Amino acid sequence: MATNKKRKEQKKETILNAATKVFISNGYKKTSVAEIAKEADSSQVTLYKYFPSKIELAREVMIKMIIDGYAGYDEQLEKSNLSFKEKVEEILNFGSNEVEHVNPDFMGFMIDEFQGSNGDDRVMKAYDKGKEGFWGKILKQGRAEGDINDNIQDEVVMMYVDMILSYFMNPATSKKTKDLVTKKYSNGLAHVFFYGIMGR
């Protein structure tokens, strides 16, 4: 029998999964709390017990997406039967497929959250928490298989990652950033990062 704590965790997970589905499909602006509650087979009152506002719920959806995204990337990296290059391709395809299904309006909300435009930095903190471990694994395997140039230090790669993220986080370039992502160019950006402009 599930404990009260376990039931609350399960309910919160159900609401988050329902909210993820609705936000990704309809966008942030057009999604109502009532729609999410209906999708979660719950009442709005119950939903507000777990998440005090629509924006807080959307923020938690983003944090969950980041955590699940890192877990998905880790899964690709753990596939021992694939070479480093094949794993990079799997990661690119995984990321591309995820972005492909996100409503442009919710993608805009996500970029706003990364930029801290809504007055909260927890999304960025969630990203940063998994960043070092993720890139550490990629660089370690790439170097072990001789696919990363020894003249390119780990610190340089991380600096480049941070430079790209800084561009995405800059309010002055927010429109360009949203256009790039909502027009599904993010996979192209990832290819440029991994392979360079002379790459595949």
C-alpha positions in Angstrom: 0.0 0.0 0.0 1.3 3.4 -1.0 2.1 5.8 1.9 0.6 9.3 1.9 4.0 10.7 0.9 4.2 8.3 -2.0 0.7 9.2 -3.1 1.5 12.9 -3.1 4.7 12.2 -5.1 2.7 10.2 -7.6 0.0 12.9 -7.9 2.6 15.6 -8.5 4.2 13.4 -11.2 0.9 12.9 -12.8 0.2 16.7 -12.9 3.7 17.4 -14.3 3.3 14.8 -17.0 -0.2 16.2 -17.9 1.1 19.8 -17.9 4.1 18.8 -20.1 1.8 17.2 -22.7 -0.6 20.2 -22.8 2.1 22.9 -22.8 4.1 21.2 -25.5 1.0 20.7 -27.6 -0.8 24.1 -27.1 1.9 26.4 -25.9 2.1 28.4 -22.7 -0.3 31.3 -23.4 -3.1 29.2 -24.8 -2.9 26.6 -22.0 -5.3 27.0 -19.1 -4.9 25.5 -15.6 -8.4 23.9 -16.2 -7.0 22.0 -19.3 -4.1 20.7 -17.3 -6.3 19.6 -14.4 -8.6 17.8 -16.8 -5.6 16.1 -18.5 -4.3 15.1 -15.1 -7.8 13.8 -14.1 -7.7 16.2 -11.2 -9.4 19.4 -9.9 -7.9 22.8 -10.2 -8.0 23.1 -6.4 -5.8 20.0 -6.1 -3.4 21.2 -8.8 -2.9 24.5 -6.9 -2.0 22.6 -3.8 1.1 21.3 -5.6 1.8 24.3 -7.9 0.8 27.8 -6.8 0.5 29.3 -10.3 0.5 28.4 -14.0 4.0 29.9 -14.4 5.3 27.9 -11.5 3.9 24.8 -13.0 5.4 25.6 -16.4 8.8 26.3 -14.8 8.7 22.9 -13.0 7.8 21.3 -16.4 11.0 22.8 -17.8 13.1 21.6 -14.9 11.7 18.1 -15.4 12.4 18.3 -19.1 16.0 19.3 -18.4 16.6 16.5 -15.9 14.9 13.9 -18.2 16.9 15.3 -21.2 20.2 14.8 -19.4 19.0 11.2 -18.5 18.2 10.6 -22.1 21.6 11.8 -23.2 23.2 9.6 -20.6 21.3 6.7 -21.9 22.8 7.3 -25.4 26.3 7.6 -23.9 26.0 4.4 -22.0 25.4 2.3 -25.1 28.6 0.3 -25.2 27.9 -1.1 -28.7 28.2 2.3 -30.3 31.2 4.4 -31.2 31.6 7.9 -30.0 30.6 9.4 -33.4 27.5 7.1 -33.4 26.6 8.3 -29.9 26.9 11.9 -31.0 24.5 11.2 -33.8 22.1 9.5 -31.4 22.3 12.6 -29.1 21.7 15.0 -32.0 18.7 12.9 -33.2 17.3 12.6 -29.7 17.5 16.4 -29.2 16.1 17.1 -32.6 13.1 14.8 -32.1 12.4 16.4 -28.7 12.4 20.0 -30.1 10.4 19.0 -33.2 7.3 18.4 -31.1 7.4 21.5 -28.9 4.9 24.3 -29.7 6.7 27.5 -30.7 5.0 29.5 -28.0 6.2 27.2 -25.3 9.6 27.2 -26.8 9.5 31.0 -26.4 8.5 30.6 -22.8 11.4 28.2 -22.3 13.9 30.7 -23.7 12.5 33.4 -21.5 13.0 31.1 -18.5 16.6 30.5 -19.5 17.1 34.2 -19.7 15.6 34.8 -16.3 13.0 37.1 -17.9 10.3 35.9 -15.6 12.3 36.6 -12.4 13.5 33.2 -11.5 16.8 31.4 -12.1 15.9 27.8 -11.2 15.8 26.6 -14.8 19.3 27.8 -15.4 20.5 26.2 -12.2 18.9 22.9 -13.3 20.8 23.1 -16.6 24.1 24.0 -14.9 23.7 21.2 -12.4 23.9 18.6 -15.1 26.1 20.4 -17.6 29.6 19.5 -16.2 28.7 15.8 -15.8 27.2 15.5 -19.3 30.1 17.2 -21.1 32.7 15.4 -19.0 31.4 12.1 -20.2 31.3 13.2 -23.8 34.8 14.6 -23.7 36.2 11.6 -21.9 34.9 9.1 -24.4 35.7 11.3 -27.4 39.3 11.6 -26.3 39.6 7.8 -25.5 38.5 7.0 -29.1 40.8 9.7 -30.6 37.9 11.8 -32.0 38.6 15.0 -30.2 41.7 17.0 -31.1 44.3 17.0 -28.3 44.9 20.6 -29.0 41.4 21.4 -27.9 41.3 21.4 -24.1 38.3 20.6 -22.1 38.3 24.1 -20.7 38.0 25.5 -24.3 35.1 23.3 -25.1 33.3 24.4 -21.9 34.0 28.0 -22.7 32.5 27.5 -26.2 29.4 25.9 -24.6 29.0 28.8 -22.2 29.5 31.3 -25.1 26.6 29.7 -27.0 24.4 29.7 -23.8 25.3 33.3 -23.1 24.0 34.2 -26.6 20.8 32.4 -25.8 20.5 34.1 -22.4 21.1 37.6 -23.7 17.8 39.6 -23.8 19.3 41.7 -26.6 19.3 38.6 -28.9 16.1 37.0 -27.6 14.2 37.5 -30.8 16.9 36.0 -32.9 17.2 33.1 -30.5 13.5 32.4 -30.5 13.4 32.5 -34.3 16.3 30.1 -34.5 14.7 27.6 -32.2 11.1 27.9 -33.2 12.1 27.5 -36.8 13.6 24.2 -35.8 17.2 25.3 -36.5 18.5 23.9 -33.2 19.7 20.7 -34.7 21.8 22.7 -37.2 23.3 24.6 -34.3 24.2 21.3 -32.6 25.8 20.0 -35.8 27.9 23.2 -36.1 29.0 22.7 -32.5 30.0 19.0 -32.9 31.4 19.0 -36.4 32.2 22.6 -37.4 31.2 24.3 -40.6 33.4 21.9 -42.6 31.9 18.9 -40.9 29.3 16.5 -42.1 
